[in-house]
Amino acid sequence: MSEENREMRTTLLDKIYSNWLDEVSAAKGKKKEDVESFLNEAHHVKRLKEDGWITDIKKYSGFRRWTPGLTGYKDQIAVIRASGSIRCTRGRFSGHGSQIISEEIIEKLHTARVSERFKAVIICINSPGGDALASDL
């Protein structure tokens, strides 16, 4: 892919993502920054309802520490979420849209791997694509 083609596609994807953020923020009555922050953080179900992201909480969504198999929290699973186009590094044509930077994901994976706290890692990636080398890394 030529640098010009990459720039054009990145700009297009950033515009689509920005438009989507505009639509969701208008529909939920939230700021764009709040919607983007929401996408990039872990969530507690009760807070989602309090903040107006969801309308109802089903009774099975609230488990307690004494639920079978969940006591102690000794073995934990790390969840790494990433959203946006995949790139090796932040570039000058990055725009304001969300990106997945391979260097940052690699660092998070390494941190989770060396930690004795986590027994497994789940990676949730929402991406339209991007740099093939960055994806391989």
C-alpha positions in Angstrom: 0.0 0.0 0.0 1.4 3.4 -0.9 1.8 6.1 1.8 -0.8 8.2 -0.1 -3.3 5.3 -0.1 -2.6 4.7 3.6 -3.2 8.3 4.4 -6.4 8.4 2.4 -7.8 5.2 4.0 -6.8 6.3 7.5 -8.4 9.7 7.0 -11.6 8.0 5.7 -11.7 5.6 8.6 -11.1 8.4 11.1 -14.0 10.3 9.6 -16.4 7.3 9.7 -15.4 6.7 13.3 -15.8 10.4 14.2 -19.3 10.4 12.6 -20.2 7.3 14.5 -19.1 9.0 17.7 -21.2 12.0 16.9 -24.3 9.8 16.3 -23.9 7.8 19.5 -23.1 10.9 21.6 -26.2 12.7 20.2 -28.4 9.6 20.8 -27.2 9.1 24.4 -26.9 12.8 25.2 -23.2 12.4 26.0 -20.0 14.2 25.0 -17.9 12.6 22.3 -15.1 12.3 24.7 -17.3 10.4 27.2 -18.4 7.9 24.5 -14.8 7.3 23.4 -13.7 6.9 27.1 -16.6 4.5 27.6 -15.3 2.3 24.7 -11.8 2.1 26.2 -12.4 1.3 29.8 -13.7 -1.6 31.8 -17.3 -1.3 33.0 -19.3 -2.2 36.1 -22.9 -3.0 35.2 -24.5 -0.8 37.9 -22.5 2.2 36.7 -23.6 1.6 33.2 -27.2 1.9 34.3 -26.5 4.9 36.5 -24.7 6.7 33.7 -27.6 6.0 31.2 -25.7 3.6 28.9 -28.1 0.7 29.5 -31.8 0.8 30.6 -32.1 -2.4 32.7 -30.0 -4.8 34.8 -31.1 -8.4 34.8 -30.7 -10.2 38.1 -28.1 -12.7 36.7 -25.7 -9.9 35.9 -24.9 -9.2 39.6 -22.9 -12.1 41.1 -21.4 -12.1 44.5 -18.0 -13.3 45.8 -19.6 -16.4 47.2 -20.9 -17.5 43.8 -19.6 -21.0 43.2 -16.2 -20.9 41.5 -15.6 -17.2 42.1 -14.4 -17.1 45.7 -11.0 -15.8 46.5 -10.2 -14.1 43.2 -6.7 -15.7 43.4 -6.6 -16.5 39.7 -7.6 -13.6 37.5 -8.0 -13.1 33.7 -6.7 -9.9 32.2 -8.9 -8.3 29.5 -7.2 -6.0 27.0 -9.5 -4.0 24.7 -8.4 -2.2 21.6 -10.4 -0.3 19.0 -9.4 1.5 15.8 -7.1 1.1 12.9 -3.9 -0.9 13.5 -0.6 1.0 13.3 3.0 0.4 14.4 3.4 3.8 15.9 1.5 7.1 16.1 2.0 8.9 12.8 1.7 12.5 11.8 -1.5 11.6 9.8 -3.1 9.9 12.8 -6.1 12.2 13.1 -8.3 12.2 16.2 -9.8 8.8 15.7 -9.1 5.8 17.8 -6.1 3.7 16.9 -4.5 0.5 18.0 -0.8 1.0 18.3 1.1 -2.3 18.2 3.9 -1.0 20.5 1.3 -0.2 23.2 -0.5 -3.5 22.9 2.8 -5.4 23.0 3.7 -3.6 26.2 0.3 -4.4 27.8 0.6 -8.1 26.8 4.1 -8.2 28.3 2.9 -6.7 31.5 0.1 -9.2 31.8 2.4 -12.1 30.9 5.0 -11.4 33.6 2.4 -10.7 36.2 1.7 -13.6 38.6 -1.8 -12.1 39.1 -3.1 -13.1 35.7 -3.6 -16.7 34.6 -4.9 -15.9 31.2 -5.4 -12.9 28.8 -8.4 -12.1 26.6 -7.8 -9.6 23.8 -10.8 -7.9 22.4 -10.0 -6.1 19.1 -12.5 -4.0 17.1 -10.6 -2.9 14.0 -11.4 -2.3 10.4 -7.8 -3.3 9.6 -4.6 -1.4 9.1 -0.9 -2.0 8.9 -0.1 -5.7 8.2 3.2 -5.7 10.0 1.7 -4.0 13.1 -1.0 -6.7 13.1 1.6 -9.4 12.9 3.6 -7.9 15.8 
